[in-house]
Amino acid sequence: MHFAGVDLAWAGRNPTGVAVLDSAGHLLQIGAARQDDAVLAMLRPHVTNDCVVGFDAPLVVTNPTGQRPAETALNRDFRRFEAGAHPANTSKPEFADGPRAARLAHALRLDLDPFTTAARRAIEVYPHAATVALFRLSRTLKYKAKPGRGIEQLKAELLRLMAGLEGLAHVTPPLHLTDHPDWTELRRQVVAAQRKCELRRAEDPVDAVVCAYVAMYAYRCPADVTIYGDPITGYIVTPTLPAGLATTGR
């Protein structure tokens, strides 16, 4: 059984992070690619047998405007943690030919139904919501480059995310990262980064690890995840928000 994560760029011009875990949660592969063929080449060796692939990108989009019911429902729970999902609709150019994630999933012959018992499946996940729930955060980690965020803040927040993921080695299901040389090298690159673009190159593979872990979490602990939306209009799978989790002021 393999669990893959794809931090998918909605358009092919930007890098896509890819990570793969084995059945015990050990990291098998981590990296990035741009074009669909390259993403598929990274995934195919690991998803020929039983697998769950978590895509951080819409798999199902049918609404012509606005946001999907899944996003409305998720945002109701997670917006106060600054973890609301971006709206997806068919009027956006990136969905004119259908969602990129769906094309990749179909190319891999994965079942897209989150309720399926199929041996090989894909689910849509959302790292911001997942990390809030998994790490009991009062708000999302600010490792994404935006105006007003300096490199030291971005680096500290990305390292905080990486440390949180490494800490999952001691929970159920466990995630084992530090024994993989590519993860060690990725951490070294983040620590040494002097420019935002260097952090950006590391961000996608790290997010892909979150996606892969959520795929494993959903498979191992189905009672502890929430599926927002439905297979017809679109859905997002995330670890369930802990009861009573509070936000803090800025």
C-alpha positions as CSV (number, residue, x, y, z in Angstrom):
1,M,0.0,0.0,0.0
2,H,1.4,3.4,-1.0
3,F,0.1,6.9,-0.1
4,A,1.0,9.7,-2.5
5,G,0.6,13.4,-2.2
6,V,0.4,15.9,-5.0
7,D,0.6,19.6,-4.3
8,L,-0.7,20.4,-7.7
9,A,-0.2,23.7,-9.6
10,W,-3.5,24.5,-11.2
11,A,-1.6,25.3,-14.3
12,G,1.4,23.5,-15.7
13,R,3.8,26.6,-15.7
14,N,4.4,26.3,-11.9
15,P,6.1,23.4,-10.1
16,T,4.0,20.6,-8.6
17,G,5.3,18.9,-5.4
18,V,5.1,15.1,-5.2
19,A,5.7,12.8,-2.2
20,V,5.1,9.1,-1.7
21,L,4.9,7.1,1.6
22,D,5.0,3.4,2.1
23,S,2.4,1.4,4.1
24,A,4.2,2.2,7.3
25,G,4.5,5.9,6.7
26,H,8.2,6.0,5.6
27,L,9.0,8.5,2.9
28,L,9.9,6.8,-0.4
29,Q,10.1,9.8,-2.7
30,I,9.9,13.6,-2.6
31,G,10.4,16.1,-5.4
32,A,8.8,18.4,-7.9
33,A,7.8,18.4,-11.6
34,R,6.0,20.8,-13.9
35,Q,4.4,19.1,-16.8
36,D,1.7,16.4,-16.5
37,D,4.0,13.7,-18.1
38,A,6.7,14.4,-15.5
39,V,4.2,14.3,-12.6
40,L,2.8,11.0,-13.9
41,A,6.3,9.6,-14.3
42,M,7.0,10.3,-10.6
43,L,3.8,8.7,-9.5
44,R,3.3,5.7,-11.7
45,P,6.0,3.4,-10.2
46,H,4.3,3.8,-6.8
47,V,0.6,3.6,-7.7
48,T,0.3,0.5,-9.8
49,N,-1.0,-1.5,-6.8
50,D,-3.2,-0.5,-3.8
51,C,-2.8,3.3,-3.2
52,V,-4.5,6.5,-2.1
53,V,-3.3,9.7,-3.8
54,G,-4.1,13.0,-2.1
55,F,-4.4,16.0,-4.5
56,D,-4.2,19.5,-3.2
57,A,-6.4,20.6,-6.1
58,P,-10.0,20.2,-7.1
59,L,-10.9,16.8,-8.6
60,V,-14.6,17.7,-9.3
61,V,-15.8,21.1,-10.4
62,T,-19.3,21.5,-11.8
63,N,-20.5,24.9,-10.7
64,P,-20.2,27.7,-13.3
65,T,-19.6,30.5,-10.8
66,G,-18.9,31.1,-7.1
67,Q,-17.6,28.4,-4.9
68,R,-18.4,24.7,-4.6
69,P,-20.6,23.5,-1.7
70,A,-17.5,21.7,-0.3
71,E,-15.6,25.0,0.0
72,T,-18.6,26.7,1.6
73,A,-18.8,24.0,4.2
74,L,-15.1,23.8,4.9
75,N,-14.8,27.6,5.1
76,R,-17.6,27.6,7.7
77,D,-15.3,25.6,10.0
78,F,-11.8,26.8,9.0
79,R,-12.1,30.4,7.9
80,R,-11.6,31.6,11.5
81,F,-8.2,29.9,11.5
82,E,-7.3,31.7,8.2
83,A,-7.6,28.3,6.4
84,G,-10.5,29.0,4.1
85,A,-10.3,27.3,0.6
86,H,-10.1,29.2,-2.6
87,P,-13.3,29.1,-4.8
88,A,-13.2,26.8,-7.8
89,N,-15.7,27.1,-10.7
90,T,-15.8,26.3,-14.4
91,S,-15.6,29.9,-15.4
92,K,-12.0,30.0,-14.3
93,P,-9.6,29.3,-17.2
94,E,-7.7,26.6,-15.3
95,F,-10.9,24.6,-15.3
96,A,-12.0,25.2,-18.8
97,D,-10.9,21.7,-19.9
98,G,-11.8,20.1,-16.6
99,P,-9.7,20.0,-13.4
100,R,-6.0,19.2,-14.0
101,A,-6.1,16.9,-10.9
102,A,-8.9,14.9,-12.5
103,R,-7.0,14.4,-15.7
104,L,-4.0,13.1,-13.8
105,A,-6.2,10.8,-11.7
106,H,-7.9,9.4,-14.7
107,A,-4.6,8.9,-16.4
108,L,-3.6,6.8,-13.4
109,R,-7.0,5.0,-13.5
110,L,-7.8,6.0,-9.9
111,D,-11.3,6.1,-8.4
112,L,-12.3,9.6,-7.4
113,D,-15.2,8.7,-5.0
114,P,-14.2,9.5,-1.4
115,F,-16.6,6.8,-0.2
116,T,-15.3,4.0,-2.5
117,T,-13.7,0.8,-1.3
118,A,-11.7,0.6,-4.5
119,A,-8.1,-0.5,-4.0
120,R,-6.7,2.5,-6.0
121,R,-8.2,5.8,-5.4
122,A,-7.7,9.6,-5.3
123,I,-9.0,12.2,-2.9
124,E,-8.9,16.0,-2.8
125,V,-7.1,17.3,0.3
126,Y,-6.2,20.8,1.6
127,P,-3.0,21.2,3.6
128,H,-3.9,24.4,5.3
129,A,-7.0,22.9,6.9
130,A,-5.1,19.6,7.6
131,T,-2.3,21.3,9.5
132,V,-4.7,23.3,11.6
133,A,-6.4,20.1,12.7
134,L,-3.4,17.9,13.0
135,F,-1.2,20.4,14.9
136,R,-4.1,22.2,16.7
137,L,-3.0,25.5,15.4
138,S,-4.8,28.7,16.3
139,R,-4.2,29.9,12.7
140,T,-2.4,28.7,9.6
141,L,1.4,28.7,9.4
142,K,2.5,31.7,7.3
143,Y,5.1,30.1,5.0
144,K,3.5,31.2,1.8
145,A,5.1,34.3,0.2
146,K,2.8,37.3,0.4
147,P,3.3,41.1,0.6
148,G,4.7,42.1,4.0
149,R,6.2,38.7,4.8
150,G,10.0,38.8,5.0
151,I,12.2,35.8,4.3
152,E,13.0,35.2,8.0
153,Q,9.3,34.9,8.8
154,L,8.7,32.6,5.8
155,K,11.7,30.4,6.7
156,A,10.7,30.2,10.4
157,E,7.2,29.2,9.5
158,L,8.3,26.6,6.9
159,L,10.7,25.1,9.4
160,R,7.9,25.0,11.9
161,L,5.8,23.0,9.5
162,M,8.7,20.6,8.7
163,A,9.3,20.1,12.5
164,G,5.6,19.4,13.0
165,L,5.6,16.8,10.2
166,E,8.7,15.2,11.7
167,G,6.9,15.1,15.1
168,L,4.2,12.9,13.5
169,A,6.7,9.9,13.8
170,H,5.3,9.5,17.3
171,V,1.5,9.4,16.6
172,T,-0.9,7.1,14.9
173,P,-0.6,6.8,12.0
174,P,3.2,7.5,12.1
175,L,5.1,9.5,9.5
176,H,8.8,8.9,9.1
177,L,10.8,11.5,7.3
178,T,14.2,12.1,8.9
179,D,15.7,8.8,7.7
180,H,15.3,9.8,4.0
181,P,18.3,11.7,2.6
182,D,16.1,13.9,0.3
183,W,14.2,15.2,3.3
184,T,17.4,15.9,5.1
185,E,18.7,17.8,2.1
186,L,15.4,19.7,1.7
187,R,15.7,20.8,5.4
188,R,19.3,21.9,4.8
189,Q,18.2,24.0,1.8
190,V,15.5,25.7,3.8
191,V,17.9,26.5,6.6
192,A,20.4,27.9,4.2
193,A,17.9,29.8,2.0
194,Q,18.7,33.5,1.5
195,R,15.9,34.3,-1.1
196,K,12.2,33.7,-1.2
197,C,12.5,31.8,-4.4
198,E,14.7,29.2,-2.6
199,L,12.0,28.7,0.0
200,R,9.4,28.5,-2.7
201,R,11.2,25.5,-4.3
202,A,11.1,23.7,-1.0
203,E,7.5,24.6,-0.2
204,D,5.8,22.5,-2.8
205,P,7.5,19.1,-1.9
206,V,6.8,19.8,1.8
207,D,3.1,20.5,1.1
208,A,3.1,17.2,-0.9
209,V,4.2,15.4,2.2
210,V,1.2,16.9,4.0
211,C,-1.1,15.7,1.2
212,A,0.4,12.2,1.4
213,Y,0.0,12.0,5.1
214,V,-3.7,13.1,4.9
215,A,-4.2,10.3,2.3
216,M,-2.7,7.8,4.8
217,Y,-4.6,9.4,7.7
218,A,-7.9,9.1,5.8
219,Y,-7.2,5.5,5.0
220,R,-6.0,4.5,8.5
221,C,-8.4,6.6,10.6
222,P,-11.6,7.1,8.5
223,A,-13.6,7.9,11.6
224,D,-11.3,10.9,12.3
225,V,-11.7,12.7,9.0
226,T,-14.5,15.0,7.6
227,I,-15.5,14.9,4.0
228,Y,-16.9,18.3,3.0
229,G,-19.1,18.2,0.0
230,D,-19.9,15.2,-2.1
231,P,-18.7,13.2,-5.2
232,I,-21.1,15.0,-7.5
233,T,-20.4,18.6,-6.8
234,G,-16.9,18.2,-5.4
235,Y,-15.4,17.4,-2.0
236,I,-12.5,18.0,0.3
237,V,-11.2,15.4,2.8
238,T,-9.4,16.7,5.9
239,P,-8.6,15.5,9.5
240,T,-11.6,16.6,11.6
241,L,-11.3,19.9,13.4
242,P,-10.7,19.2,17.1
243,A,-13.7,20.2,19.2
244,G,-13.0,23.4,21.1
245,L,-9.9,24.5,19.2
246,A,-9.7,28.2,19.6
247,T,-8.2,31.0,17.5
248,T,-6.0,33.7,18.8
249,G,-5.8,37.4,17.8
250,R,-3.1,38.7,15.5
